[in-house]
Amino acid sequence: AAGATIDLKSGSKLAADNSIFINSINDVNLDGDLQLVNGNLSIGANEVTLGNAPVSATGLNLSTQLINSLLIEQLEVNSVQSMTIYDDLALDFTNLAISAPGINARSAAGANVSLTASGDILVRQNGETALANGQGDGRLDIIAENILFNGSDEDFIFDGFSDVNMSAGNTITSSGITGSGVDGDSRFDFSGADVVADTPLISGESGSTLAIHTTGEVALINSSGITNDPAQVYDLGAELNISADSVLIDTRIVLPSGLVDVSAAGADIDDNVTLSSNGLIDASGRTFNFVDGSQAGSSGGEIRLVSSSADVNLETGSVIDVSSSDVAGDAGTILLSAPNGNVNVSGDMLARHADGYNGGRIRVDVNRHADLDGFLQKIQDSGFSHSQRYRVRDGDINIPGLAGDDTNIVASDIVLAADNGAINVSGVLDASGESAGQIALYAAGDIDVTNAILDAFATSDSAASGSAASDSAGGEVILATTGGALSVDASTQINVAGTTSGAAVESGKVTLRAPRTAGNTEVAINSCLLYTSP
C-alpha cells in the first residue's frame, strides 16, 4: 500500500500465522486488533515511532501496548525519516532489523531503551538525511548474538542518549560499502553519548567500513572472556574508524589486510587511546589455499592510533599486527601519534613479511618521548625493515651506542626529526641493502654524531648468491639543522657506497645542511670527518 493511507480502525482485526507486512509513505493507523503469533512483522512508513507517541505524531506508531500484545519472532522497521522512540521501551525478538537515517529518543526524564535479539540485530542507514531531534539523556542497550551495521552515503545519527551499550555474544561487524567516516563521509554518529561495545570480536565484510563517532568516550571490551581465533577471519580490506574523546580497546579487532583508524580527539590530558592487556588489533594478511595446491597471500594492512591531547598506550599483553601472509605480500603500516603527549609501548607490534617482499613501516609522532631508545630496542626484531620514522615535537632525540654489534635502527628508510630540540647519535643506524636506503636527521637544534655508524650502502647480495651481479646506486645520508650546529667526530663512519658489477663504488650522497654563523662567513659545522667506505 505504498503511497496510500492505511487505517486499521478500532474494532477491526488483522491476523496472520506467519508474516504481516505493512508499508505506506503516508500515515498508518493501527487502532485495530493486530494478531501475529511467532511470525515476522515488517512495518514501514515515512516516519516510524515506537512507544507512547503523542497524538500529534505522524506516520506509523507501534505503541507499547501493541508491542506487548504481539508474539513476534522477527521485527523489521523501515522508516524514511529517523525512527523515534518515546519514553521507556523494551523489545525482545529473535531477529531485529532497523532501516532508517537514525534513532531519536524523546523523554523529558530520559528514555531507557532496550533492543534485544537472540539472533541478529541489523542497523542500516537507508540513504536519507537524518534529523536529530532527540530529547533527554537516555540509555540505549543493543543486545544480540551478532550486531551488524550497514552504512550508506549519509550519517546514521543516534540522538537523545547519554549512554549507548552494545553487547554481542559473537561479533560486531559491518557490511556494505560506505564512506570512511572522515572529512564528512558517512558514519554512525552517537552524538555526545558514551559508547561501550562488549563483544569477543569486531570484524567487517570485505570492502565494508564501520565508522563510529561520538564526542563522548568509546570502550571496546570483552566481558565474556571468549577468545575467537583471528586466523579464522578471512574477509579482506574492511575498515574500522573510531573518533571519540577517548578510546579504550580491550577486545579483538580483526580486519585482515584492512584499516583500523582510532582517534581520541578530546582536549583533556587523560583523553588517551589505550590498547589494554587483552586488546588485539589484527590487520595482517591471510593465506588462501586452492584445490590445485597453489597458494595466494595478501599484504598487511594499516593501523593508526592517534591522541590529539594525551597519550597512546599499548599495555603489556596487547598486540597490533600488520604482518603479511606467509606466502606473499608486503607487511603493513603503523602510525602512533600523540603530538601533545607520549607513546608508551609495553605490548607487541608485529610486521613480519613473506620472503622477497617489503617489511613493515612505522611512524611515531610525539611531544616528548621518555624512552625512545627502549622503544627502538623493542621493535627492531618485529619486522619494520622498510621504514621507521620518529618525530619528537618538544625535546631531544638521543640514540646511544649499544653493547656489542647491536644496531639501534634497521630499515631502508630512517628519519629522525626533533622539531624544537637536538639530535645526539652514538649508535648504529643501518639503511643498507641491495637497494641502498636513506638516513635523514632533521633538528631545530644541534646534531651531534659521535662514534656512530650510519650505513646506507648498497650490498652485492645478488653476486654472493651466484646470480648475475647488478649495479646498484648508493644511498643517502642527510644531516640538517635549522637553528643549531652540526658535529660529526672522527670516529664516526658514514657509508653510502654503491655497487658496480658486484664491486663497491662511491656513488651515494651525503648532505649536510646548517645555518650560517652570525657573521655570515661560515656554516655552523663545528667538526666533520666523513668516512665513506667501498
Backbone torsions as a table, in degrees:
resi	resn	phi	psi	omega
1	ALA	NA	33.7	178.6
2	ALA	-59.7	132.0	-179.9
3	GLY	91.9	-11.8	-178.6
4	ALA	-109.9	162.7	173.4
5	THR	-90.4	131.8	179.4
6	ILE	-107.0	125.9	-175.9
7	ASP	-129.8	101.7	174.5
8	LEU	-94.1	92.9	-170.3
9	LYS	-72.7	159.6	176.9
10	SER	-57.5	132.0	-177.9
11	GLY	96.9	-16.6	177.3
12	SER	-85.5	168.0	-175.3
13	LYS	-141.4	132.8	174.2
14	LEU	-127.3	115.1	-174.6
15	ALA	-131.0	148.0	177.2
16	ALA	-154.6	154.8	178.8
17	ASP	-87.6	-33.1	-172.2
18	ASN	-114.4	-57.2	-172.8
19	SER	-144.2	146.6	170.6
20	ILE	-128.2	130.9	-179.7
21	PHE	-121.4	118.6	179.3
22	ILE	-127.3	119.1	-176.9
23	ASN	-148.5	131.4	176.2
24	SER	-156.9	143.1	175.5
25	ILE	-81.3	-6.1	176.3
26	ASN	-105.3	-161.1	-177.2
27	ASP	-75.0	150.3	175.4
28	VAL	-129.1	123.0	179.3
29	ASN	-106.6	122.3	-178.1
30	LEU	-117.0	53.8	178.3
31	ASP	-81.0	-14.2	-178.4
32	GLY	-81.9	-165.9	-176.2
33	ASP	-97.7	113.7	179.0
34	LEU	-106.0	117.2	-175.0
35	GLN	-119.5	121.4	178.5
36	LEU	-151.4	123.0	-177.5
37	VAL	-116.9	118.6	176.3
38	ASN	54.0	39.6	178.8
39	GLY	-120.4	-166.0	-178.4
40	ASN	-113.7	129.9	179.4
41	LEU	-115.3	124.7	176.2
42	SER	-118.4	121.2	-179.9
43	ILE	-123.8	144.0	179.6
44	GLY	-151.4	142.4	178.8
45	ALA	-164.4	173.7	177.2
46	ASN	-59.8	-37.5	174.2
47	GLU	-143.8	125.1	178.0
48	VAL	-105.0	130.3	175.5
49	THR	-120.3	146.0	178.5
50	LEU	-122.4	144.8	177.4
51	GLY	94.6	-155.3	-173.7
52	ASN	-86.9	73.0	-178.7
53	ALA	-71.8	148.5	176.7
54	PRO	-69.3	162.9	-179.4
55	VAL	-60.1	-29.1	-176.7
56	SER	-75.0	-9.4	-177.6
57	ALA	-65.5	138.1	178.7
58	THR	-106.7	173.9	179.5
59	GLY	88.1	-131.9	-178.2
60	LEU	-125.1	125.3	177.2
61	ASN	-111.9	123.7	171.9
62	LEU	-99.9	99.1	-171.5
63	SER	-73.0	160.9	177.5
64	THR	-59.5	-41.4	179.4
65	GLN	-62.4	-43.3	-180.0
66	LEU	-67.6	-41.2	178.8
67	ILE	-59.7	-42.7	-177.5
68	ASN	-71.0	-19.6	-179.3
69	SER	-86.5	-12.1	-176.1
70	LEU	-100.8	142.5	172.3
71	LEU	-107.8	92.1	-171.6
72	ILE	-109.6	134.1	173.1
73	GLU	-82.8	-41.4	-176.2
74	GLN	-137.2	132.6	176.9
75	LEU	-118.6	129.8	175.2
76	GLU	-120.0	123.6	-178.5
77	VAL	-115.3	125.1	176.1
78	ASN	-122.5	110.1	-177.9
79	SER	-122.7	121.5	179.7
80	VAL	-63.2	-45.4	173.3
81	GLN	-92.4	172.0	-179.7
82	SER	-57.4	138.2	177.4
83	MET	-75.4	136.8	-178.4
84	THR	-117.0	133.6	178.4
85	ILE	-114.3	126.7	-178.4
86	TYR	-103.7	126.5	175.5
87	ASP	61.5	-167.0	-176.3
88	ASP	-69.7	144.9	-178.5
89	LEU	-155.7	137.4	175.8
90	ALA	-130.4	120.8	176.3
91	LEU	-114.9	138.9	-178.8
92	ASP	-143.7	110.9	-177.0
93	PHE	-134.8	179.8	171.4
94	THR	-76.0	-48.3	176.7
95	ASN	-136.6	148.1	179.5
96	LEU	-137.5	130.0	177.4
97	ALA	-127.1	128.1	179.0
98	ILE	-121.7	120.8	176.8
99	SER	-118.6	112.9	-174.1
100	ALA	-167.4	171.1	173.5
101	PRO	-79.7	-15.9	-178.3
102	GLY	177.3	178.0	176.8
103	ILE	-128.5	122.2	176.0
104	ASN	-108.7	136.7	172.2
105	ALA	-108.6	133.6	-179.3
106	ARG	-129.4	112.8	176.0
107	SER	-165.4	128.8	-179.4
108	ALA	-60.4	-33.5	-179.2
109	ALA	-88.4	-6.6	-175.7
110	GLY	92.7	114.3	-176.9
111	ALA	-78.7	136.9	171.3
112	ASN	-102.7	109.9	-173.4
113	VAL	-116.9	131.2	177.7
114	SER	-125.5	121.0	176.2
115	LEU	-113.1	111.6	-172.6
116	THR	-124.8	140.2	174.5
117	ALA	-145.5	138.4	176.8
118	SER	-74.9	-18.6	177.1
119	GLY	-108.2	-109.2	-173.7
120	ASP	-111.7	148.6	166.7
121	ILE	-121.3	123.9	178.3
122	LEU	-109.3	127.8	173.7
123	VAL	-115.9	115.7	-172.2
124	ARG	-123.2	131.2	172.3
125	GLN	-82.6	123.1	-170.2
126	ASN	-89.0	5.5	177.7
127	GLY	96.9	-7.5	178.8
128	GLU	-92.4	160.9	179.6
129	THR	-79.8	129.2	-178.0
130	ALA	-77.0	145.0	172.6
131	LEU	-113.1	109.2	-178.1
132	ALA	-85.8	105.1	178.5
133	ASN	-136.6	41.3	176.9
134	GLY	-69.9	162.3	-179.6
135	GLN	-137.8	134.1	177.1
136	GLY	91.0	175.1	179.0
137	ASP	-116.0	80.9	-175.0
138	GLY	-90.9	-174.7	179.8
139	ARG	-128.6	133.4	177.9
140	LEU	-119.9	124.0	174.5
141	ASP	-112.4	125.8	175.1
142	ILE	-116.8	114.7	-171.4
143	ILE	-128.8	123.1	-179.5
144	ALA	-161.8	173.0	172.8
145	GLU	-72.2	-42.7	175.9
146	ASN	-132.9	135.7	174.1
147	ILE	-114.6	123.3	-175.6
148	LEU	-116.9	132.8	176.0
149	PHE	-112.6	129.5	179.0
150	ASN	-126.5	116.6	-173.7
151	GLY	-100.2	-177.3	176.9
152	SER	-147.5	-153.2	178.3
153	ASP	-86.5	-1.5	-179.0
154	GLU	-117.6	156.9	176.2
155	ASP	-70.6	146.8	165.9
156	PHE	-103.0	120.5	-172.2
157	ILE	-113.5	125.9	169.7
158	PHE	-95.8	126.4	-177.2
159	ASP	-139.0	145.7	-178.4
160	GLY	93.2	10.7	179.6
161	PHE	-121.0	136.2	172.3
162	SER	-98.5	-18.0	178.2
163	ASP	-138.5	131.1	173.9
164	VAL	-125.2	122.9	-178.8
165	ASN	-121.7	119.5	177.4
166	MET	-111.0	132.5	179.6
167	SER	-131.5	116.6	-179.5
168	ALA	-123.1	121.9	-178.6
169	GLY	-67.1	-25.7	-178.5
170	ASN	-113.7	-63.4	-175.4
171	THR	-156.5	152.7	164.2
172	ILE	-109.3	126.0	-171.9
173	THR	-142.4	166.0	177.9
174	SER	-117.5	152.3	175.0
175	SER	-141.5	157.8	-179.2
176	GLY	84.2	151.4	-179.6
177	ILE	-94.2	121.6	-177.9
178	THR	-129.2	-176.0	175.6
179	GLY	-75.2	-176.9	-174.4
180	SER	-90.1	-5.4	-175.8
181	GLY	74.7	7.3	-178.1
182	VAL	-117.7	144.3	176.6
183	ASP	56.2	42.4	173.5
184	GLY	90.5	-3.7	177.5
185	ASP	-70.9	170.0	-170.6
186	SER	-67.5	150.6	-179.9
187	ARG	-160.5	164.9	170.2
188	PHE	-93.7	107.6	-170.6
189	ASP	-102.1	117.0	-178.5
190	PHE	-96.7	20.0	178.7
191	SER	53.8	-124.2	-178.6
192	GLY	-101.8	15.1	-175.2
193	ALA	-73.3	149.6	165.4
194	ASP	-80.2	131.2	-173.5
195	VAL	-117.1	127.8	173.6
196	VAL	-118.8	125.5	174.7
197	ALA	-116.1	113.1	-174.8
198	ASP	-109.3	106.2	-176.0
199	THR	-161.7	152.8	176.0
200	PRO	-72.7	-20.3	-171.1
201	LEU	-151.8	134.3	169.1
202	ILE	-117.2	124.3	-175.5
203	SER	-143.2	-171.6	179.4
204	GLY	-160.6	147.6	174.5
205	GLU	-67.5	155.1	-177.2
206	SER	-52.9	129.5	176.3
207	GLY	78.6	0.4	-177.6
208	SER	-90.3	165.3	178.1
209	THR	-134.9	133.3	169.2
210	LEU	-115.1	112.4	179.7
211	ALA	-112.7	118.1	-178.3
212	ILE	-112.9	128.4	-179.6
213	HIS	-133.1	137.5	171.4
214	THR	-158.5	155.7	172.0
215	THR	-94.5	8.7	171.9
216	GLY	-98.9	-153.6	-179.3
217	GLU	-101.1	151.2	174.1
218	VAL	-122.7	131.1	175.0
219	ALA	-128.8	121.8	175.6
220	LEU	-106.5	112.0	-171.6
221	ILE	-130.8	172.9	176.5
222	ASN	-140.6	88.8	-178.3
223	SER	-77.0	-15.9	-176.8
224	SER	-74.9	-25.1	-175.5
225	GLY	78.9	-3.2	177.2
226	ILE	-68.3	137.4	179.9
227	THR	-122.3	94.5	176.4
228	ASN	-68.6	143.1	-177.5
229	ASP	-75.1	114.4	-178.7
230	PRO	-64.3	-25.0	-179.2
231	ALA	-67.0	-15.0	179.8
232	GLN	-88.2	-0.3	176.6
233	VAL	-95.6	120.2	-173.4
234	TYR	-119.1	-5.8	178.6
235	ASP	-66.5	124.4	-174.1
236	LEU	-99.2	148.9	166.1
237	GLY	78.6	18.9	175.5
238	ALA	-79.8	162.8	-179.1
239	GLU	-129.7	144.6	171.1
240	LEU	-128.1	122.7	178.0
241	ASN	-121.9	124.4	179.9
242	ILE	-125.3	127.0	175.3
243	SER	-129.9	121.7	-177.4
244	ALA	-155.9	176.5	175.4
245	ASP	-64.8	-45.5	175.9
246	SER	-144.9	155.7	-176.2
247	VAL	-136.3	127.5	173.7
248	LEU	-115.2	130.0	178.7
249	ILE	-122.1	115.6	180.0
250	ASP	-137.1	38.9	176.1
251	THR	-145.8	-168.7	-176.2
252	ARG	-104.6	122.1	171.7
253	ILE	-107.5	118.5	-175.5
254	VAL	-127.4	107.0	179.2
255	LEU	-133.0	83.1	-175.5
256	PRO	-56.0	132.6	-179.4
257	SER	51.8	30.3	-175.8
258	GLY	-109.7	-164.7	-178.9
259	LEU	-126.8	129.1	172.0
260	VAL	-120.5	116.3	-176.3
261	ASP	-122.8	108.9	-175.9
262	VAL	-118.9	125.8	-176.2
263	SER	-131.9	125.0	171.7
264	ALA	-99.9	109.8	-172.4
265	ALA	-103.3	6.8	-179.7
266	GLY	-66.5	161.3	-175.3
267	ALA	-97.3	-4.4	-176.8
268	ASP	-87.4	158.4	-176.7
269	ILE	-72.8	-9.6	176.5
270	ASP	-109.0	15.8	177.1
271	ASP	-85.7	73.3	-173.4
272	ASN	-92.0	163.8	158.3
273	VAL	-103.1	119.2	-175.7
274	THR	-126.2	125.7	171.3
275	LEU	-102.8	106.7	-173.4
276	SER	-79.2	-177.5	-169.8
277	SER	-61.0	-27.7	177.8
278	ASN	-98.6	8.6	-175.8
279	GLY	-81.1	134.6	175.6
280	LEU	-135.9	128.4	168.6
281	ILE	-118.1	110.1	-174.5
282	ASP	-113.5	107.1	174.1
283	ALA	-117.0	27.0	-177.1
284	SER	-74.6	163.3	179.2
285	GLY	-76.7	172.0	-179.4
286	ARG	-128.6	150.8	176.0
287	THR	-102.5	133.2	-179.6
288	PHE	-116.3	126.3	-179.9
289	ASN	-104.0	129.2	-177.0
290	PHE	-104.3	161.6	-173.7
291	VAL	-64.1	-23.7	179.3
292	ASP	-84.5	5.2	178.9
293	GLY	92.0	-7.9	179.3
294	SER	-78.6	163.2	-179.7
295	GLN	-132.6	153.8	172.7
296	ALA	-138.2	153.1	-178.7
297	GLY	-139.5	161.1	-179.3
298	SER	-117.3	157.0	179.0
299	SER	-76.8	164.2	173.4
300	GLY	-71.0	158.1	-177.7
301	GLY	-95.2	-145.7	-175.6
302	GLU	-137.1	138.6	178.3
303	ILE	-128.4	126.1	178.1
304	ARG	-123.3	122.8	176.0
305	LEU	-121.7	116.9	-171.8
306	VAL	-132.6	129.5	171.5
307	SER	-121.4	120.7	-175.2
308	SER	-70.4	-36.8	-171.8
309	SER	-120.1	-14.9	-173.1
310	ALA	-129.2	-140.5	-170.2
311	ASP	-110.2	161.6	165.8
312	VAL	-110.8	121.3	-174.3
313	ASN	-120.9	126.2	171.8
314	LEU	-114.3	102.1	-172.9
315	GLU	-78.6	162.8	179.6
316	THR	-55.6	129.3	-178.6
317	GLY	100.2	-18.9	179.7
318	SER	-77.3	156.2	-178.5
319	VAL	-141.5	134.3	165.1
320	ILE	-123.9	133.7	-167.6
321	ASP	-133.7	119.7	175.2
322	VAL	-123.6	29.4	178.7
323	SER	-64.9	155.2	172.1
324	SER	-82.1	179.6	171.4
325	SER	-68.1	171.1	-179.7
326	ASP	-74.0	-22.9	-170.4
327	VAL	-106.5	-21.7	-178.2
328	ALA	-164.7	155.9	172.9
329	GLY	110.2	148.2	174.1
330	ASP	-79.1	152.3	168.8
331	ALA	-70.4	163.5	-173.1
332	GLY	-96.0	-154.3	-170.2
333	THR	-128.8	140.7	174.9
334	ILE	-125.7	131.6	171.9
335	LEU	-117.5	125.6	173.7
336	LEU	-121.0	112.9	-172.5
337	SER	-130.2	123.1	174.2
338	ALA	-141.4	74.8	-172.0
339	PRO	-64.3	-17.6	175.9
340	ASN	-117.9	14.2	-178.9
341	GLY	-145.8	-144.2	-175.5
342	ASN	-133.2	161.7	171.6
343	VAL	-110.6	117.8	-177.1
344	ASN	-114.6	115.0	-173.8
345	VAL	-119.8	109.5	169.8
346	SER	-112.8	-12.7	177.8
347	GLY	-85.7	-168.0	-176.6
348	ASP	-109.6	142.8	173.2
349	MET	-124.8	128.7	-172.8
350	LEU	-122.2	136.9	178.5
351	ALA	-146.7	49.6	178.1
352	ARG	-67.8	153.4	-179.4
353	HIS	-138.4	156.2	178.4
354	ALA	-70.6	155.1	179.5
355	ASP	-58.9	134.3	178.8
356	GLY	85.9	2.6	-179.2
357	TYR	-118.4	171.4	-176.1
358	ASN	-80.2	148.9	174.1
359	GLY	-78.5	-170.7	-174.0
360	GLY	-81.9	167.7	176.6
361	ARG	-121.1	137.3	175.6
362	ILE	-135.6	137.8	177.0
363	ARG	-130.7	126.9	-178.3
364	VAL	-121.3	129.8	-177.9
365	ASP	-132.1	112.6	-175.5
366	VAL	-134.9	163.7	171.6
367	ASN	-75.3	-57.8	172.6
368	ARG	-135.8	141.8	178.0
369	HIS	-113.3	109.3	-174.8
370	ALA	-66.0	-29.5	-175.3
371	ASP	-144.2	60.6	179.7
372	LEU	-63.8	-38.9	-179.5
373	ASP	-62.0	-43.9	177.7
374	GLY	-64.5	-37.9	176.6
375	PHE	-61.5	-45.3	-179.1
376	LEU	-62.5	-43.1	179.8
377	GLN	-62.9	-31.9	-177.0
378	LYS	-70.2	-35.5	-169.7
379	ILE	-102.5	-3.5	-174.8
380	GLN	-65.2	-26.0	178.6
381	ASP	-96.2	11.8	-175.2
382	SER	-95.2	-5.8	173.6
383	GLY	106.8	8.8	-178.8
384	PHE	-85.8	63.5	-173.2
385	SER	-92.4	-7.7	-179.0
386	HIS	-88.1	-45.9	-178.3
387	SER	-154.8	135.2	171.7
388	GLN	-134.6	118.7	-178.1
389	ARG	-128.1	129.3	-175.8
390	TYR	-129.6	125.9	179.2
391	ARG	-121.7	125.5	174.9
392	VAL	-115.7	117.9	-171.8
393	ARG	-82.1	-26.2	-177.7
394	ASP	-146.6	96.7	-178.1
395	GLY	139.9	172.6	-177.4
396	ASP	-90.9	159.8	170.8
397	ILE	-113.5	124.0	-179.7
398	ASN	-120.7	122.0	177.6
399	ILE	-116.7	93.6	-175.5
400	PRO	-79.2	162.6	173.9
401	GLY	-69.8	146.8	179.3
402	LEU	-108.8	163.0	-178.7
403	ALA	-70.1	147.4	174.7
404	GLY	64.9	-138.4	-178.4
405	ASP	-99.5	16.3	-177.4
406	ASP	-64.1	144.6	-178.9
407	THR	-111.5	135.9	-178.2
408	ASN	-70.9	-48.1	-179.2
409	ILE	-137.6	130.2	175.3
410	VAL	-125.2	111.6	178.5
411	ALA	-167.5	154.2	178.8
412	SER	-68.5	-26.7	-179.8
413	ASP	-128.8	111.9	-179.1
414	ILE	-121.2	121.8	178.9
415	VAL	-132.8	127.3	173.2
416	LEU	-120.0	130.2	-179.0
417	ALA	-134.7	125.5	175.9
418	ALA	-115.7	102.8	-173.3
419	ASP	-62.1	-37.7	-175.6
420	ASN	-134.1	28.5	-177.5
421	GLY	-145.5	-167.8	-178.8
422	ALA	-105.9	165.6	173.6
423	ILE	-124.2	125.3	178.8
424	ASN	-121.9	120.0	-176.9
425	VAL	-124.7	122.8	171.0
426	SER	-131.2	15.6	-180.0
427	GLY	-108.0	-153.4	-174.8
428	VAL	-119.9	123.0	173.3
429	LEU	-114.5	123.4	-171.2
430	ASP	-123.8	108.4	174.8
431	ALA	-117.2	25.2	179.8
432	SER	-77.4	162.9	178.8
433	GLY	164.4	176.2	176.9
434	GLU	-54.1	-39.3	169.0
435	SER	-108.4	107.4	-175.3
436	ALA	-60.5	146.9	-174.8
437	GLY	-106.8	-153.7	-175.0
438	GLN	-130.8	138.9	168.9
439	ILE	-123.1	122.9	-177.7
440	ALA	-131.5	126.6	176.2
441	LEU	-117.0	120.7	-179.8
442	TYR	-123.0	128.2	-178.9
443	ALA	-143.9	151.3	170.8
444	ALA	-79.8	-31.4	179.3
445	GLY	-100.5	-152.5	-176.9
446	ASP	-69.5	151.5	167.4
447	ILE	-118.6	116.9	-176.4
448	ASP	-119.9	113.7	-179.1
449	VAL	-113.8	111.1	-172.6
450	THR	-128.5	124.0	177.1
451	ASN	50.6	42.1	-176.1
452	ALA	-110.4	165.8	173.3
453	ILE	-125.5	121.9	176.9
454	LEU	-119.3	101.6	-175.4
455	ASP	-104.5	121.7	173.2
456	ALA	-138.8	42.5	-177.0
457	PHE	-95.9	159.1	176.9
458	ALA	-89.3	136.7	177.7
459	THR	-94.9	167.5	179.5
460	SER	-115.0	48.0	-177.3
461	ASP	-60.3	-32.4	-178.3
462	SER	-63.9	-41.3	179.4
463	ALA	-69.0	-38.6	-179.4
464	ALA	-64.7	-29.7	-178.0
465	SER	-84.2	-1.7	178.0
466	GLY	95.6	-6.2	178.1
467	SER	-85.0	171.6	-177.5
468	ALA	-62.3	133.9	179.1
469	ALA	-71.4	143.7	-179.0
470	SER	-128.4	157.3	177.7
471	ASP	-79.3	141.5	178.2
472	SER	-145.2	125.7	-178.7
473	ALA	-68.6	151.2	174.5
474	GLY	-71.2	170.0	-177.0
475	GLY	-90.6	-159.5	-176.7
476	GLU	-138.4	139.1	173.1
477	VAL	-122.0	127.4	-179.5
478	ILE	-120.9	125.7	172.2
479	LEU	-120.8	113.8	-172.9
480	ALA	-138.6	126.8	174.7
481	THR	-124.9	142.4	179.2
482	THR	-96.5	-17.8	-176.2
483	GLY	-144.6	7.0	-178.9
484	GLY	-122.9	-152.7	179.8
485	ALA	-126.5	156.4	176.2
486	LEU	-101.2	136.2	175.1
487	SER	-137.4	121.5	176.5
488	VAL	-128.5	115.4	-173.0
489	ASP	-82.6	171.1	-173.3
490	ALA	-68.4	-20.2	-178.9
491	SER	-88.5	-4.3	179.0
492	THR	-79.7	140.0	177.1
493	GLN	-114.3	127.3	174.8
494	ILE	-121.9	120.0	-173.8
495	ASN	-124.9	114.1	178.8
496	VAL	-124.6	30.4	-176.5
497	ALA	-67.7	150.4	172.4
498	GLY	-108.6	-171.2	178.3
499	THR	-130.5	143.7	172.2
500	THR	-132.6	119.7	-177.1
501	SER	52.1	37.9	176.5
502	GLY	87.3	-8.5	-179.6
503	ALA	-102.4	145.9	-178.8
504	ALA	-74.1	138.3	175.5
505	VAL	-136.8	158.3	179.9
506	GLU	-86.2	93.8	-177.4
507	SER	-130.4	6.6	179.4
508	GLY	-86.8	-164.7	-173.6
509	LYS	-145.4	133.0	173.4
510	VAL	-119.7	124.7	-179.6
511	THR	-116.2	126.2	176.1
512	LEU	-115.9	126.7	-177.9
513	ARG	-134.3	124.2	180.0
514	ALA	-148.4	159.3	179.1
515	PRO	-74.3	161.4	174.0
516	ARG	-71.9	153.0	176.9
517	THR	-72.2	176.1	-173.1
518	ALA	-59.1	-35.3	-179.0
519	GLY	-87.2	4.2	-179.6
520	ASN	58.6	27.4	-178.8
521	THR	-106.4	-18.2	-177.2
522	GLU	-141.1	166.0	172.5
523	VAL	-99.0	143.1	-174.1
524	ALA	-75.5	66.2	174.0
525	ILE	-117.8	106.6	-172.9
526	ASN	-71.8	-46.5	178.0
527	SER	-155.2	145.2	-177.5
528	CYS	-160.1	115.3	173.5
529	LEU	-129.5	109.9	-175.1
530	LEU	-94.9	138.3	177.1
531	TYR	-117.1	110.0	-179.8
532	THR	-115.9	112.3	-169.4
533	SER	-112.9	130.6	171.1
534	PRO	-67.8	NA	NA
